[in-house]
Amino acid sequence: MVSSNPTIVTTRRVAEELKALVKSNSTRLFVVPNFPMKGEVKTKNPIFHSILSSAYAGGDILGNSTQPHRNMDGLIDMFNNNNIGSLTLIGVKGESSKKVKCLGFLPRDSMYNEMFKHSIGLMPNRRHWLHRYRDANKPYEYAHAGLLVMCVSSFESVISNFKGNCCTFEDYEEMKQKLLYFKDNLEELYNRRLRTLDFARNELI
Protein backbone atom coordinates (compact mmCIF):
# COMPACT_ATOMS: atom_id res chain seq x y z
CA MET A 1 0.00 0.00 0.00
CA VAL A 2 2.69 2.47 0.98
CA SER A 3 4.73 1.84 -2.16
CA SER A 4 1.76 2.57 -4.44
CA ASN A 5 -0.27 5.17 -2.56
CA PRO A 6 0.44 8.59 -1.08
CA THR A 7 0.60 8.00 2.68
CA ILE A 8 0.23 10.39 5.62
CA VAL A 9 1.89 9.56 8.94
CA THR A 10 2.26 11.65 12.09
CA THR A 11 5.92 11.05 13.01
CA ARG A 12 9.24 11.19 11.19
CA ARG A 13 10.32 7.86 12.68
CA VAL A 14 7.34 6.08 11.13
CA ALA A 15 8.10 7.72 7.77
CA GLU A 16 11.78 6.76 7.92
CA GLU A 17 11.09 3.14 8.86
CA LEU A 18 8.40 2.76 6.19
CA LYS A 19 10.78 4.15 3.56
CA ALA A 20 13.44 1.66 4.66
CA LEU A 21 10.96 -1.22 4.42
CA VAL A 22 9.53 -0.25 1.05
CA LYS A 23 12.87 0.67 -0.56
CA SER A 24 11.22 2.48 -3.45
CA ASN A 25 12.08 5.90 -4.88
CA SER A 26 8.44 6.37 -5.85
CA THR A 27 7.20 6.21 -2.24
CA ARG A 28 5.25 9.34 -1.35
CA LEU A 29 5.22 9.72 2.43
CA PHE A 30 4.07 12.89 4.14
CA VAL A 31 4.58 13.70 7.82
CA VAL A 32 1.66 15.68 9.25
CA PRO A 33 2.09 16.16 13.02
CA ASN A 34 -0.98 15.61 15.17
CA PHE A 35 -1.46 19.33 15.95
CA PRO A 36 -4.94 20.80 16.50
CA MET A 37 -6.50 22.85 13.70
CA LYS A 38 -6.62 26.60 14.13
CA GLY A 39 -10.41 26.58 14.42
CA GLU A 40 -10.25 24.08 17.30
CA VAL A 41 -8.21 26.20 19.70
CA LYS A 42 -9.90 29.10 21.45
CA THR A 43 -7.44 30.02 24.14
CA LYS A 44 -6.52 33.05 26.17
CA ASN A 45 -3.36 34.09 27.95
CA PRO A 46 -2.75 32.01 31.08
CA ILE A 47 -3.15 33.52 34.51
CA PHE A 48 -0.74 33.06 37.41
CA HIS A 49 -1.74 30.28 39.82
CA SER A 50 -0.58 30.54 43.44
CA ILE A 51 -1.15 26.81 44.04
CA LEU A 52 0.22 24.04 41.82
CA SER A 53 -2.33 21.95 39.94
CA SER A 54 -1.89 19.51 37.08
CA ALA A 55 -4.31 18.17 34.47
CA TYR A 56 -4.51 14.98 32.46
CA ALA A 57 -6.92 14.57 29.51
CA GLY A 58 -7.82 11.17 28.14
CA GLY A 59 -10.31 8.36 28.25
CA ASP A 60 -7.95 5.86 29.84
CA ILE A 61 -9.16 3.77 32.77
CA LEU A 62 -6.38 4.35 35.26
CA GLY A 63 -4.92 1.21 36.75
CA ASN A 64 -6.94 -1.08 34.46
CA SER A 65 -5.56 -0.34 31.00
CA THR A 66 -5.08 -3.36 28.77
CA GLN A 67 -2.65 -1.35 26.61
CA PRO A 68 0.89 -1.35 28.07
CA HIS A 69 1.85 1.88 26.28
CA ARG A 70 -0.93 3.65 28.23
CA ASN A 71 0.21 2.33 31.62
CA MET A 72 -0.26 4.93 34.37
CA ASP A 73 -0.35 2.59 37.35
CA GLY A 74 0.40 4.45 40.57
CA LEU A 75 -0.39 7.94 39.26
CA ILE A 76 -3.34 8.59 41.57
CA ASP A 77 -1.48 7.18 44.58
CA MET A 78 1.48 9.43 43.83
CA PHE A 79 -0.69 12.54 44.06
CA ASN A 80 -2.66 11.30 47.06
CA ASN A 81 0.48 10.38 49.01
CA ASN A 82 2.76 13.32 48.18
CA ASN A 83 2.63 17.09 48.50
CA ILE A 84 2.88 17.77 44.77
CA GLY A 85 -0.32 19.72 44.22
CA SER A 86 -3.62 18.48 42.87
CA LEU A 87 -4.50 16.47 39.75
CA THR A 88 -7.63 16.87 37.62
CA LEU A 89 -8.50 13.99 35.28
CA ILE A 90 -10.53 15.06 32.25
CA GLY A 91 -12.29 12.25 30.42
CA VAL A 92 -11.67 9.79 33.24
CA LYS A 93 -14.52 8.33 35.28
CA GLY A 94 -13.71 7.45 38.85
CA GLU A 95 -13.95 8.40 42.48
CA SER A 96 -12.47 11.78 43.38
CA SER A 97 -10.37 12.45 46.47
CA LYS A 98 -9.04 15.55 48.20
CA LYS A 99 -6.12 15.80 45.77
CA VAL A 100 -7.47 14.03 42.66
CA LYS A 101 -10.64 15.08 40.84
CA CYS A 102 -12.26 12.96 38.10
CA LEU A 103 -14.43 14.99 35.73
CA GLY A 104 -15.41 12.44 33.10
CA PHE A 105 -16.02 13.44 29.48
CA LEU A 106 -16.15 17.16 28.65
CA PRO A 107 -17.02 18.82 25.31
CA ARG A 108 -14.01 20.42 23.64
CA ASP A 109 -14.77 24.02 24.69
CA SER A 110 -15.34 22.90 28.29
CA MET A 111 -12.13 20.87 28.17
CA TYR A 112 -10.07 23.92 27.21
CA ASN A 113 -11.79 26.01 29.88
CA GLU A 114 -10.95 23.38 32.50
CA MET A 115 -7.34 23.09 31.36
CA PHE A 116 -6.99 26.86 31.69
CA LYS A 117 -7.49 26.49 35.46
CA HIS A 118 -4.27 24.46 35.82
CA SER A 119 -0.54 24.97 35.30
CA ILE A 120 0.85 21.63 34.10
CA GLY A 121 -0.45 19.20 31.46
CA LEU A 122 0.72 15.65 32.10
CA MET A 123 1.50 12.77 29.77
CA PRO A 124 2.20 10.39 32.66
CA ASN A 125 2.43 7.10 30.80
CA ARG A 126 5.19 4.80 31.96
CA ARG A 127 7.97 4.27 29.39
CA HIS A 128 7.16 1.95 26.48
CA TRP A 129 8.85 1.24 23.14
CA LEU A 130 5.68 2.12 21.20
CA HIS A 131 5.89 5.77 22.31
CA ARG A 132 8.63 6.46 19.75
CA TYR A 133 6.07 5.88 16.99
CA ARG A 134 3.22 7.90 18.51
CA ASP A 135 2.29 11.56 18.29
CA ALA A 136 -0.58 12.10 20.71
CA ASN A 137 -2.81 15.15 20.26
CA LYS A 138 -3.15 16.03 23.95
CA PRO A 139 0.26 17.70 24.56
CA TYR A 140 -0.52 20.25 21.85
CA GLU A 141 -3.95 20.87 23.36
CA TYR A 142 -2.24 21.42 26.71
CA ALA A 143 0.13 23.94 25.17
CA HIS A 144 -2.69 25.91 23.53
CA ALA A 145 -4.43 26.04 26.92
CA GLY A 146 -1.35 27.68 28.46
CA LEU A 147 -0.05 24.63 30.33
CA LEU A 148 3.54 23.53 30.68
CA VAL A 149 3.70 20.06 29.14
CA MET A 150 5.40 17.30 31.15
CA CYS A 151 5.87 13.95 29.42
CA VAL A 152 7.88 10.77 29.75
CA SER A 153 11.07 10.94 27.67
CA SER A 154 10.04 8.02 25.43
CA PHE A 155 7.64 10.29 23.49
CA GLU A 156 10.42 11.38 21.14
CA SER A 157 8.18 12.92 18.46
CA VAL A 158 6.37 15.12 20.98
CA ILE A 159 9.68 16.27 22.47
CA SER A 160 11.10 17.02 19.02
CA ASN A 161 8.04 19.05 18.03
CA PHE A 162 8.21 21.15 21.20
CA LYS A 163 11.85 22.12 20.54
CA GLY A 164 12.77 22.51 24.20
CA ASN A 165 9.41 23.95 25.26
CA CYS A 166 8.30 20.95 27.34
CA CYS A 167 9.58 19.19 30.46
CA THR A 168 10.53 15.50 30.40
CA PHE A 169 11.02 12.78 33.00
CA GLU A 170 12.29 9.21 32.97
CA ASP A 171 10.02 7.71 35.64
CA TYR A 172 7.48 8.63 38.30
CA GLU A 173 10.14 9.44 40.88
CA GLU A 174 11.67 12.05 38.58
CA MET A 175 8.21 13.39 37.71
CA LYS A 176 7.50 13.78 41.43
CA GLN A 177 10.77 15.67 41.97
CA LYS A 178 10.00 18.06 39.12
CA LEU A 179 6.50 18.70 40.42
CA LEU A 180 7.98 19.44 43.85
CA TYR A 181 10.37 21.90 42.20
CA PHE A 182 7.62 23.74 40.33
CA LYS A 183 5.46 23.85 43.48
CA ASP A 184 8.19 25.99 45.04
CA ASN A 185 8.95 27.98 41.87
CA LEU A 186 5.56 29.10 40.61
CA GLU A 187 6.86 32.30 39.00
CA GLU A 188 9.29 30.31 36.86
CA LEU A 189 6.50 27.90 36.01
CA TYR A 190 4.26 30.78 34.93
CA ASN A 191 6.94 32.22 32.66
CA ARG A 192 7.44 28.82 31.05
CA ARG A 193 3.70 28.55 30.47
CA LEU A 194 3.71 31.91 28.70
CA ARG A 195 6.59 30.79 26.45
CA THR A 196 4.87 27.48 25.73
CA LEU A 197 1.64 29.18 24.65
CA ASP A 198 3.50 31.64 22.43
CA PHE A 199 5.38 28.73 20.84
CA ALA A 200 2.14 26.77 20.36
CA ARG A 201 0.42 29.67 18.64
CA ASN A 202 3.29 30.00 16.17
CA GLU A 203 4.44 26.42 15.67
CA LEU A 204 1.93 23.83 16.92
CA ILE A 205 -1.07 24.48 14.68
N, C-alpha and C positions, 0 to 999 in steps of 0.2 A: 504493500500500500504506500509506504513512504517513498519508495523509489519511483512510483508512477503518479503520485498525487501531491499537490502542494499541501504542506502539513504545518500546522501551528502548534507550538509547544510553549510552555511558560518559563522554562529555565534553559540557560546555555548548556548546562551539563547534559540534559536530555538531548538537545540538538547535536552536541558533539558526539555523544555515544551512538545516536542513530546514524549519523553520517559515517562513523567508523564501521558500523554493522552493514550498512547498505553498500558502501564503497562505490558510489556512482556519482559522476560529475553532474548528472542531470537532476540530482536531488534538490528539491526546493523546500527548505526548512526555514520557518520564520519564528523568531522568539518574540512573543508578546507577553510581557510580565503581567501578573495578575493584579494590576492596579485598578482601583475604582474609576468609573467614568466621571467626567466633570459634573454631569447632572446629578450624580448620586450624592456628592458631598456638599453638605450645607453646614459649614462650620464657622465658628467665630473664634476670636483670639482667646486663648486660655486665661483663666484667672488664677491668681496665687492661692494655693491651699495651705493652710497652717497645720493640717494634720495629714499624714501620709495615707493614701488609699490607692489600691490597685484594682484593675478590672480585667476580667477574662470574658471573651465572647465566643460562644460555640455551643453546639448541641450535644457535646460529649457527655456521657454518663460517668461522672468521676468515680474512679475506683472499680468500675465494672466494664471498662472498654474491652472489646474483643480484638481491637486493633492495636498491636504493640507500639506502632509509631505514634499513637495518641495517648500513650501511658502517662497519667498524671497522678499515680498512686502516691498518697502522702501529702498532697498539696493542701487540702483542707486542714489536716492535722498540723501542718507547719504554721499556718496562720493562727489557728486556735491556740497553739502551745508556745508561740513566740511573740515578742513585742515588735512586730514588723508592720504595724498598721492593719487596715481592714482590707477585705477582698470582696468584690461584688462579681457574681457569676451571672452573665447575661446569656440567656438561652439554655440554662441548666436548671432542671427541676430538682428540688431537694429541700431538706430541712435547713433553715437558716439558724445561725448562732449569733452570739454577741459580735464576733469578728468577721463572720462570713455570711453574706446575704445572697440567696438564690432568687433571681427574678423571673426565670422562665423566659419564654419567647417574647421578644419585643419587635414591633414594626421598625423599619429602618430609621425613620426620623426619631422615634423614641430611643432607639439604640444609641444614636449619636448624641442625643441630649443626655442620656445616662452616662456615657463615656466622658462627656465634658465635665462631670462632677468629680472625676478622679485624676490622678497624676501619672500613673504608670499603667501601660497596657502589657499584659503578660502573654507570652507563648511558653507555658510551663511544661511542655512535653519533655519526658525523659529522653536522653539521646537514643537515636535509632538510625540505622544506615539509610533508611528510605528518605529521611529528611533532606538529603543532598539532592534529591530529584523533585522536591516539592516547593511550590511557591504559593503559600497560603495567602488569602485575601485579607485576613484580619489584621496583620501588622500595619498595613497601609491604611486601613480604616482607623486604627488607633492613632496613627500619625496625623491624619486629617482631623481628628477630634482633639488634637493638642496634647496627646499623651506621649511620654517617653516610652519607647518600645524596649522591652526586655525579653530576649529569647535565648534558648539553648543554642550553643555554638554549632550544632550540627545542621542548622538551617542556613546553609552556605549561600543560597540564592538570595534569601531575604537580607542577609548581612551585606552581600555585595551590592544589592540595590540601594541600601541605606547609606552606603559610602561613609561610614563612621558615625552616622547619626542615630545609632541604636546602641543598646547595652547588652552584652552577652554574658552567659555563665555556662560553666561546664556541668554542674550538678546542683541539686537543691541546697546543699550547704553553701555553695558560692552565691546562689541566688539570695539566700537568707542574709548573708553578709552584705551584699550590695543593697538590699532593702533597708537594712539597719543603717548603712551609710547615708542613704538618701533621707531617711527619717530624721537624721540629725543635720542634714544639709539641704533644707527645703528651698532656699534661694537658688542654689546651684541647680537643683532639680527643675525649678521653674524656668530658669534661663535655657536649660537644655530642651525643655518642652517648646519654648518659643522657637528655638532653632529648628527643631524637628518639624514643627508645623510649617515654617517658612520653606524648608526643604521639600516637604510633601507637596505644597502648593505649586512648586516650580518643577519638581522632578517625578513625583509619584502619582501621576494622573493619566 
